Amino acid sequence: MGFDDLFSSFPFLHTKRLTLRQMAVQDAEDLHAFYSDTKVTRHLDWLGPDSIEASKMLIDSWNKAYAERKLIPWGITLQDCSPILGTVMLMPTRGTFEEAPRYPLTLGYDLNPAYWNQGIMSEALQAVMHFNNKHIHARRIQAEVHPENAASLNVLKKLGFQQEGVLRQYLMHEATKNFLDVIVLAMLFS
């Protein structure tokens, strides 16, 4: 699958329990529901969409970025039902996916707390890593994690990501305007 094929129709991923699929405006209520939970946004640099309408606009912006080859925004669902219970984002640090061998990719993800501690995110991220190996061939995928987000750090380390360091005051929180430290973890592929 070349890049033209990769971006001609959205790449659905399937695992034993999950489907990672493109999100549509019909998913806005599910998206808003889990981003409204402070357990989800506690370690983020934003508070999530503040309404269902804002969630629709966010989904539209993600799908536009996909069309521009700047982001692959998967919605996580269980295979036997369609509600979105989380998201996984894969994006180049610069440019578009055609430049992936040159630039690293960044991984981001969030999950409805009702599905925490069930291996859902590990399973979803494994599918994304496999997708990279098969279709994108990025040499490096990295993630930025708030130092207090132990669950996220554990998921990444379990998958083989290695901690590289702390970027001090790297991000400014959208609402509080406080600067946040992040831990950078990365996985290298041959």
Phi, psi and chi 1 to 4 in degrees:
 res  aa     phi    psi   chi1   chi2   chi3   chi4
   1 MET       -  118.1  177.6 -176.2  -68.4      -
   2 GLY   -84.7  177.1      -      -      -      -
   3 PHE   -64.9  -34.2  -80.0  106.8      -      -
   4 ASP   -63.1  -42.3  -71.7  -23.6      -      -
   5 ASP   -65.7  -41.4  -63.9  -31.6      -      -
   6 LEU   -59.6  -33.4 -179.2   62.7      -      -
   7 PHE  -108.5    9.6  -71.3   93.0      -      -
   8 SER   -85.7  -30.6   64.4      -      -      -
   9 SER  -145.4  141.1   64.9      -      -      -
  10 PHE   -59.8  134.7 -166.8   87.2      -      -
  11 PRO   -81.6  101.2   28.8  -33.0      -      -
  12 PHE   -75.6  138.9  -77.4   56.2      -      -
  13 LEU  -118.1  140.4  -54.3 -180.0      -      -
  14 HIS  -125.5  136.8  -59.1  -79.5      -      -
  15 THR  -123.2 -172.4   70.6      -      -      -
  16 LYS   -57.1  -41.8 -177.0  177.5  178.1 -179.4
  17 ARG  -114.2  -14.4  -61.7 -179.2  -67.3  167.5
  18 LEU  -123.9  158.0  -52.2  173.3      -      -
  19 THR  -125.3  130.2  -63.4      -      -      -
  20 LEU  -103.7  118.4  -81.2   67.1      -      -
  21 ARG  -135.0  169.5   65.5  169.6  174.6   80.7
  22 GLN   -70.5  141.5 -173.3  169.6   25.7      -
  23 MET   -90.9  149.9  -69.9  174.1  -84.3      -
  24 ALA  -128.0  168.1      -      -      -      -
  25 VAL   -58.4  -23.9  -67.0      -      -      -
  26 GLN   -65.6  -16.6  -64.3   85.5  -13.0      -
  27 ASP   -88.7   -0.2  -62.3  -50.0      -      -
  28 ALA   -60.9  -38.5      -      -      -      -
  29 GLU   -65.1  -42.9 -168.6  170.8  -28.2      -
  30 ASP   -62.7  -45.0  -63.0  -28.2      -      -
  31 LEU   -60.4  -48.8 -167.9   75.2      -      -
  32 HIS   -61.9  -37.8  177.7   62.0      -      -
  33 ALA   -60.0  -46.6      -      -      -      -
  34 PHE   -81.6  -27.9   71.5   80.6      -      -
  35 TYR   -73.4  -16.7  -84.0  120.0      -      -
  36 SER   -76.5  -12.3  -64.6      -      -      -
  37 ASP   -84.5  121.6 -169.3  -37.7      -      -
  38 THR   -64.1  -19.1   56.8      -      -      -
  39 LYS   -65.7  -29.3  -71.6 -177.8  -96.1 -176.9
  40 VAL   -77.9  -44.3  173.7      -      -      -
  41 THR   -88.8   -6.6   57.7      -      -      -
  42 ARG   -53.8  -37.3  174.1 -179.7   19.0 -171.2
  43 HIS  -109.6   19.1  -60.2  -56.4      -      -
  44 LEU  -101.6  171.4  -59.8  179.5      -      -
  45 ASP  -100.8   17.6   61.9  -16.1      -      -
  46 TRP  -153.3  170.7   67.9  -51.4      -      -
  47 LEU  -101.2    7.3  -63.3  176.8      -      -
  48 GLY    80.5  171.9      -      -      -      -
  49 PRO   -66.9  137.3   21.3  -28.1      -      -
  50 ASP   -91.4    4.6   60.8    2.9      -      -
  51 SER  -160.1  169.7   66.3      -      -      -
  52 ILE   -67.0  -38.0  -68.0  172.9      -      -
  53 GLU   -62.7  -42.5 -169.4   58.0   37.5      -
  54 ALA   -64.1  -33.9      -      -      -      -
  55 SER   -66.3  -39.6  -62.6      -      -      -
  56 LYS   -61.5  -44.3  -71.1  177.4 -176.5  178.4
  57 MET   -64.5  -37.6  -68.0  175.2   12.6      -
  58 LEU   -64.4  -45.9 -179.0   61.1      -      -
  59 ILE   -60.4  -43.5  -69.6  168.1      -      -
  60 ASP   -59.6  -41.7  -78.8  -19.3      -      -
  61 SER   -67.5  -38.0   72.8      -      -      -
  62 TRP   -63.7  -42.5  -73.6  -19.3      -      -
  63 ASN   -68.8  -32.7  -73.2  -30.8      -      -
  64 LYS   -66.1  -43.0 -178.1  179.0 -178.4 -141.0
  65 ALA   -63.3  -35.1      -      -      -      -
  66 TYR   -62.7  -45.9  168.2   74.0      -      -
  67 ALA   -61.2  -30.0      -      -      -      -
  68 GLU   -87.1    3.2  -65.4  169.8   -9.2      -
  69 ARG    65.7   31.6  -58.1  178.8 -179.0 -157.9
  70 LYS  -108.9   -6.8  -64.8  178.3 -179.9  177.8
  71 LEU  -163.2  141.0  172.9   70.1      -      -
  72 ILE  -116.5  106.7  -56.7  177.4      -      -
  73 PRO  -102.6   98.1   33.2  -29.9      -      -
  74 TRP   -88.3  140.5  -75.3  -77.0      -      -
  75 GLY   -97.9  134.7      -      -      -      -
  76 ILE   -93.8  128.4  -56.6  168.6      -      -
  77 THR  -132.3  157.7   67.1      -      -      -
  78 LEU   -75.0  150.0  -63.1  174.9      -      -
  79 GLN   -63.7  -29.5  -75.4 -150.7   12.3      -
  80 ASP   -94.1    6.2   58.5   -8.5      -      -
  81 CYS  -153.9  161.5   62.6      -      -      -
  82 SER  -101.9  -11.2   63.0      -      -      -
  83 PRO   -59.5  142.5  -20.8   30.8      -      -
  84 ILE   -76.2  123.9  -63.7  -69.7      -      -
  85 LEU  -111.3   -2.3   40.1  118.8      -      -
  86 GLY  -176.8  178.1      -      -      -      -
  87 THR  -135.3  152.6   61.8      -      -      -
  88 VAL  -133.1  128.8  177.0      -      -      -
  89 MET  -116.1  133.2  -54.3  -72.3  154.9      -
  90 LEU  -125.9  124.9 -169.8   62.7      -      -
  91 MET  -147.2  146.5   66.1 -150.1   90.7      -
  92 PRO   -67.2  146.3  -13.0   24.9      -      -
  93 THR   -68.3  -25.6   57.3      -      -      -
  94 ARG  -143.9  152.0  -64.5 -177.6 -167.8   97.0
  95 GLY    65.7 -141.8      -      -      -      -
  96 THR  -121.5  175.9   65.2      -      -      -
  97 PHE   -63.8  -23.9  -85.1   94.0      -      -
  98 GLU   -61.3  -22.8  -75.3   90.5   -9.1      -
  99 GLU   -94.9    9.5  -60.1  167.7  -84.0      -
 100 ALA   -54.7  -41.5      -      -      -      -
 101 PRO   -62.8  -25.9  -23.4   33.5      -      -
 102 ARG   -84.5  -40.1 -177.0  173.2  174.8 -161.1
 103 TYR  -115.3  151.7  -62.1  116.1      -      -
 104 PRO   -70.3  164.2    4.4   -1.4      -      -
 105 LEU  -104.7  150.1  -60.0 -179.6      -      -
 106 THR  -111.7  139.7  -62.8      -      -      -
 107 LEU  -112.3  133.3  179.7   67.4      -      -
 108 GLY  -135.5  151.6      -      -      -      -
 109 TYR  -162.2  152.0   50.4   89.4      -      -
 110 ASP  -146.0  153.1  -62.4  -57.3      -      -
 111 LEU  -144.0  138.8 -173.5   63.6      -      -
 112 ASN   -56.7  128.0 -177.1  -36.2      -      -
 113 PRO   -57.2  -23.6  -25.4   33.6      -      -
 114 ALA   -63.0  -16.2      -      -      -      -
 115 TYR  -113.0    9.0  -63.3   92.6      -      -
 116 TRP   -67.0  154.9  -72.0    1.6      -      -
 117 ASN    61.3   31.1  -59.1  -48.6      -      -
 118 GLN  -121.5    6.7  -62.1  176.0   31.6      -
 119 GLY    77.3    8.4      -      -      -      -
 120 ILE   -63.6  -49.5  -60.4 -110.7      -      -
 121 MET   -68.2  -39.2 -168.0   52.4   72.6      -
 122 SER   -58.2  -44.0  -66.7      -      -      -
 123 GLU   -65.0  -42.7 -169.1  171.7  -35.6      -
 124 ALA   -64.8  -44.3      -      -      -      -
 125 LEU   -68.7  -33.9  -64.8  179.3      -      -
 126 GLN   -61.2  -40.4  -75.9  174.7  -21.4      -
 127 ALA   -63.4  -38.8      -      -      -      -
 128 VAL   -68.6  -39.5  170.6      -      -      -
 129 MET   -63.4  -42.4  -63.0  -56.7  104.8      -
 130 HIS   -62.9  -41.6  176.8   74.3      -      -
 131 PHE   -60.2  -43.6  178.5   80.3      -      -
 132 ASN   -59.2  -48.8  171.7   66.7      -      -
 133 ASN   -60.7  -35.7  -71.9  -20.4      -      -
 134 LYS   -85.0  -34.4 -170.9  170.9 -177.8 -176.9
 135 HIS  -121.3  -33.6  -60.7  -68.0      -      -
 136 ILE   -99.7  -42.4  -60.4  173.0      -      -
 137 HIS    66.4   35.1  -49.9  -69.0      -      -
 138 ALA   -66.5  141.2      -      -      -      -
 139 ARG   -76.4  -29.5  177.3   97.2  174.1  139.0
 140 ARG  -140.3  134.4  174.0 -171.7  169.3   94.5
 141 ILE  -123.1  132.8  -64.7 -179.5      -      -
 142 GLN  -127.9  161.4   60.2 -167.5   32.6      -
 143 ALA  -140.2  147.7      -      -      -      -
 144 GLU  -114.6  122.9  -59.5  163.3   -5.1      -
 145 VAL  -127.7  136.1  179.9      -      -      -
 146 HIS   -60.7  134.3 -171.4  -78.9      -      -
 147 PRO   -56.1  -27.1  -25.5   33.9      -      -
 148 GLU   -87.4   -1.6  -65.5  174.9   11.1      -
 149 ASN   -88.2   72.6 -168.3  -15.7      -      -
 150 ALA   -59.7  -37.7      -      -      -      -
 151 ALA   -63.5  -43.5      -      -      -      -
 152 SER   -67.4  -41.3 -169.2      -      -      -
 153 LEU   -60.3  -42.1  -68.1  168.6      -      -
 154 ASN   -65.2  -41.0  -71.6  -22.5      -      -
 155 VAL   -60.1  -48.3  165.1      -      -      -
 156 LEU   -64.9  -43.5  -69.1  168.3      -      -
 157 LYS   -64.9  -37.6  -71.4  176.2 -177.8  177.7
 158 LYS   -60.8  -33.6  177.2  177.9  154.7 -175.2
 159 LEU   -80.9   -9.4  -67.6  171.9      -      -
 160 GLY   107.6    4.0      -      -      -      -
 161 PHE   -69.6  143.5  -80.3   73.4      -      -
 162 GLN  -112.5  136.3  -66.1 -175.5    3.8      -
 163 GLN   -72.2  131.6 -175.4  171.6  -36.2      -
 164 GLU  -108.5  -23.7  -64.8 -174.6  -26.5      -
 165 GLY   158.7 -177.8      -      -      -      -
 166 VAL  -112.3  130.2  176.4      -      -      -
 167 LEU   -97.6  108.2  -60.5  177.1      -      -
 168 ARG   -76.8  133.8  -62.9  178.9  -47.0  129.4
 169 GLN    47.1   48.3  -61.4 -172.1   10.4      -
 170 TYR   -81.5  -35.6 -175.6   68.3      -      -
 171 LEU  -124.2  145.4  -60.5  171.5      -      -
 172 MET  -101.9  128.1 -176.7  172.7   62.1      -
 173 HIS   -64.4  131.1 -166.7  -79.9      -      -
 174 GLU   -56.3  -39.8  178.1 -177.3  -85.4      -
 175 ALA   -94.1  -47.5      -      -      -      -
 176 THR   -81.9  -20.5   66.9      -      -      -
 177 LYS    66.8   11.5  -54.6  -58.7 -177.6 -156.2
 178 ASN   -78.5  146.7  -67.7  -31.1      -      -
 179 PHE   -87.2  138.4  -75.8   92.0      -      -
 180 LEU  -116.8  140.6  -52.4  171.7      -      -
 181 ASP   -80.3  152.0  -64.9  -12.4      -      -
 182 VAL  -136.4  148.2  -63.8      -      -      -
 183 ILE   -95.0  131.3  -65.4  174.3      -      -
 184 VAL   -98.4  128.3  175.5      -      -      -
 185 LEU  -123.3  149.7  -60.5   97.7      -      -
 186 ALA  -146.2  155.0      -      -      -      -
 187 MET  -125.8  132.9 -179.0 -177.6  -74.2      -
 188 LEU  -103.9  142.9  -59.7  179.7      -      -
 189 PHE  -120.7  147.7  -58.8   88.3      -      -
 190 SER   -91.5      -   51.9      -      -      -
